[in-house]
Amino acid sequence: MTVESDPRSIAESFQVDGSLVDCRPYGHGHIHQTYLTSFQVCGRICRYILQRINSSVFADPPAMMDNITRVTSHIRHKLQQAGCKDIQRLALTVVPAKDGLPYYVDGNGHFWRMYVYIENAITVEVPQDCSQIYQAAKAFGQFIRQLVDLPVPRLHQTIPLFHDGPTRLRQLKDALSADRLNRAMAAKEEIEFILEHQAILLWPADLLQKGILQTQITHNDTKINNVLLDATSGQGLCVIDLDTVMDGLWIYDLGDILRTTCTTACEDEQDLTKVKVDLERYRAAVEGFLKGADGMIDCRQYQYIPLSGRFMALIMATRFLTDFLAGDMYFKVSRPNHNLDRCRCQCRLVQSMLQHAGQIEGIVDGLGY
């Protein structure tokens, strides 16, 4: 019988001075098991984030941690070159294990990692105002700009074809063909909507193949809760959750921050009348991202901004629906049909974006960058 490792003993396996005084579950993440640990160091409390990495989702934790250490080291170097102060709060700091590796492997073969906890910072699940959206989007734009000159070799692909539309569409069709839980009938309208709009899923791969878009290092999971905001000033501090940092397209990062901030509805809202585009929030996300990217996106590519939000909302609808049909194997669920509700919400958001296409294009045209 396998005995689960004690997070307290795991925490003491990292290079932290002082004595452990507390270790408790932390946050609401869907993928990893996360703990907030506290150590007493020279009479004061220093806090750290400890995580058990989900190797079912990330099959090669050492490769992922190699990406993260390279990315965080590069960003810290860039901040130092720019003369930034308080760099500890502007970039994640990986705490190595006592053997010097950026992770620890317990007796059960589970991988763990530790970061310095950034104090006086908050995350938000649903933005309260356009200022929070602007700051988060700006932080993601800065992130891709900071990594444009990351030295070779290329980063590892931690989840191959993560945002590849043709792949996600094929996975949905495979799940539909199998329908091993007889759930397809309950999702008839959503299946029809995605298949009717499948061209949206295919266009980024087409633009990439034609050379209109080029790959670059992107975050690939730009939900607003993956940015730390200063608890006092509200300014964007640090991009977190770097598991999926790898080659991608800028439309993935802009599209996902648009998807997760341009409506006041939650991602799993069941009252679909609440799911609609808020144009001021949309504007704040686009303005913040472009400001942070600071010229990294050619103005001739601005025409793809409206498509980016539609693409990311539809690809998430496709992923939620695929998981629903397959038996809720990937995304954590807390109620029956939870993934189907998520899918419906994303489909409705795509529909709202299409209904407001003219106004959205007007926002983009009026940016004046």
N, C-alpha and C positions, 0 to 999 in steps of 0.2 A: 504493500500500500504506500503510495506516494505521500510524503508529508510536505505540506506547503511551507515555503520558506517564510521566515519571520521578517517583515519589512524593517524592523528595528535592527536586526543583525545585518541585514543587507546594507542599510544606511551606513553602518560602521565599517563597511568594506571599501569606502571611498576616501579620497585624500582630503579629509576635513579635520582640522585641529579641534580640540575640545571634546566635551562629552555630550552624548545624545541625551536630551531631556524630554523630547516629545516626537511622536510620529503618528500622524492621523490621515485618513482618507481625505482627498482634496479634489474639488472641481466636479465637472459634469461631463467629462470626455467620453466619447463613444468607443474608443479603440483601446487605450492603454489603462492600466491600473495606476493611479497617481496618488502620491502621499506628500504631505507637507511635513518636513522634518525640521526640528529645532535643535541646535547645538549651543552649549554654553562655552564661549571662547573668551578668555581673559575678562571674565566678569560681565560680558554682554551676550545677548542672544543673537545668533546668526541662523538664518533660515535657508533651506534648500528644498528644491522640488526633486522627489525621487519617483521614478516611473519604472514599472515592469513593462517591457516592450511586448506588444502583441505580435508574436512571430507567425501567427496564422495569417495576418494581414501583410506583414513585412517579413518576407521569407529569408532575407539576408540582413539581419541587424548590424553586423560589422560594416557592411557596405553603406548602410544608411547612416551609421555614426561617423564613418569616414567623410561622407558628404557634409554632415552637420559640423564637424570640427573644421573642415576646410572653409566652409561658408562663414561660420562665426569668426574664425581667425582672420579671414580676409576683410570682413566688415569692420572688425576692431582695428585692423591696420589702416583702413581707409579713414576711419574716424580719428585715429591718432594723427594721420597726415594732415587732416583738416583742422587740427587743433581743438577738437571737441572736448568739452569737459564732461565729467560724470559718465564716462564711457560704459561703466558697469551697468547703467540703466538703459543704454541705447543699443546693446547687443547682448545676446545670450552668452553665458559663460558655462562651458562644459566642465564639470568636475571629474577628473580622471579617477579610476579605481586605484587601489593601492599598488597594483602591478603596472600602472602607467597607461593601461588601455582606457579608451573613452567609454567603456561599459564594463559591467561585471556579470559573470555567468554563475548562477547558483547551482546547488547540487542536483537540481532537477533539470538543468539545461536551459533555464529561463534567463533571458537577458534583461539587465537593469541599467539605468543611466541616471545621472544626477546633474542638475543645473543649480546655479546660484539663484536664489529667489530674489526677484526685483521688488523692492519695497515701495510703498506709496504709489502703487499702480493698480489699475482696475481693468477688467474686461467687461464687455457688455454683450448680452445675447441678442437683444433687440435695441437698436439705437434710439436714444431719447430725442435727438434733434439732428439737424443737418450738420452742425459743427462736429459732432462725433463721427458722422459718416465721412466728412471731409478729411478729418485727421487720420482716420483709419485708412482711407483710400490713398492719401498722400504717403503714409508709411509704406504701403505695398508698392507704390510707384517708386519710392526711394530705394526700396529693397532690390528691385530688378536693375535699377541704375547702378547701385553699389556693386553688383555682381557681374556687370558687363565685361570686366577685364579680369575675371577670375582665371588664374593660370591653368594651363592644361595639367593633367589629363581631364577629360570630360567627367562630369559627375555620373555616378551610378544611377541607373534607372530603377528606383526602388519599387515602383509599381509600373511595369511596362504597359504602354498604351492606355494610361490612366484616363486621359480625356480624349481618346481617339473615338470619334463618332461612329465610323464604320464598325469598329470592334464592339462598342456598346450596343449598337443596333443588332448586330449578329447575335450577341448574347441574349438579347431580349427575344429574338425570333426562336432561338434554341429553347429558351425557357417556355415559350408559348407552345412549341411543338411537343415538348415533354409534358407540360402541365400536370406534373405528377401529383399535385394536391387538389386538382380540379378547381383552381381559383380563377381561371381566365374569364369565366362568365361574370364574375363579380366586378371585373375590371374592363368590361367590354367597351365602354365609352373612352376610357383612357388609352386602351390599346389602339382604337381607331384614331384618336387624336394624334398620337405619336407617329403612327404609320402615315397618316395624311400629311404630316409636317416633317417627314424624315429628311427632306432636303436640307433643313436647318442643321441636322446632325452631320451631314456630309460636306458642307461647304468649307470648313476650315482645312480638312485634309485635301480638298481640291485646290484651295489657294496655296497650300504648302507645296503640293506637287507641281503646281505651275510656277513656283518661285516668287509668288506675289508676297507671301509671308515667309519669314525665316525663323528657325528655332533660336531660342536664347534661354538663359537660365531663368526660371520662373518659380514662384512659390507653389502654385497649383492647388491651393486650398485656402483661398482668401476670404473666408468668413470673417465678419467683423470681430468675433471673439478670438481671433488669432492675432490681434494687435493689442498690446498693452498701452493704455492711456494713462497719463499722469493724473493721479487722483485729485490733485489741487488745480492744475491749470487746464486739464483736459487735452493737452497736446499728445500726439502720437509719440510713443517712446520706442517701442521695440516690437518687431515681428517675431512671433513664436510659432510653435508647431511646425518644425522644419522637416518633418518626415518625408514629404513629397517634393522637396526642392530638387529639381532636375531640369533637363531640357524640356521646353514647352513653347507656348506662344503667348504673347502679351494679352491676347484676347481672352485666354483662360483666366488670367488674374483679374483683369478689369471686369470680365463677365461675371465672375463669381462674387465680387464685392457688389456689383449691381444687383445680382440675383438676391443677395442676402440683406440688402439695405433699402432697396427702392420701394418696398412695401412695408406697411406697419404690421402686417400679419406675420404670425410665427410660421416656421417652415412646415409645421404639421397642423396648421389651422383647419378645423373642420367646417367652419362657416365660410364657404367660398365667396360670399358677398363681401367679405373683408379683404380679399386678396385682389389688390389692384395697384397699379403703378402710381406712386407719388412723384410727380415731375420735379419738385424741388429737391427731394432726396436723390433722385436720379442725377440731377445737375450737380449736386454736391459731390457725389461719388466720382463722376467723370472729371470734374474740375480738380478734385484732390489728387486723383491718380495721375493725371497729366502733369500737374504741378510737381509731384514727387518724381515722376519719370524724367522731367526736365529735358525734353528734346529727344528722349530715347525712342519715341514713337513718331515716325515721319507723318507730317500733316496730311500727306496723300493717302495715308491709311485710316484717317479719321472716319471715312465712309463705312468702316467695318465696326465702329463702336456700337451702333444700334444692334447689329447682328450678334455682338459678343454676349450681351445679356440674354438674348433669346436662346442662343446656343447652350450656355451654361445651365439655364433653367430647364431646357428640354433634355439635356444629357443627364441631369440629376433626376428628372421625372423618369427617364428610361432606366436609370440604375435602381431607383426606388421600386419601380414596377417589376423589374427583373428579380429583385430580391424578394418581393412579395410572392411572386409566382414560384420561386425556388424554396420558399419556406422560411424567410427571414433569417438568412444565414450570415449576413454581413453587418447590416445596421441593427443596432439594439432597438428593441421595440418594448413598449410598456402597456400596450392595449391591443385587442384584436384589430386587424386591418390598419395598423399604424403606418406601415410602409405604403399602403394604398392611399391613405390620407395624405401622406407626404407627396406622393405622385400627383394626386389630384390638385394639390396646392400649386405645384410647379407647373402643371398644365394650364391652370387658370392664370398664372403669372405670365406665361408665354402668350396666352390669348390677350391679356390686357396690354402687353407690350406691342402686340400687333395692332390692336385697336388704337393705340396712341402713337403709332409709327410716325405720323406727320409731325406731331409735337416733339417727339424725341429727336427726330432729324433736325428740327428747328433749334433745339438746345445745342446740338453738336455744331451746327452751322454758325451759331452765335457765340461760340467760345472765343474766337478771335485770337487763338494762339499763333 
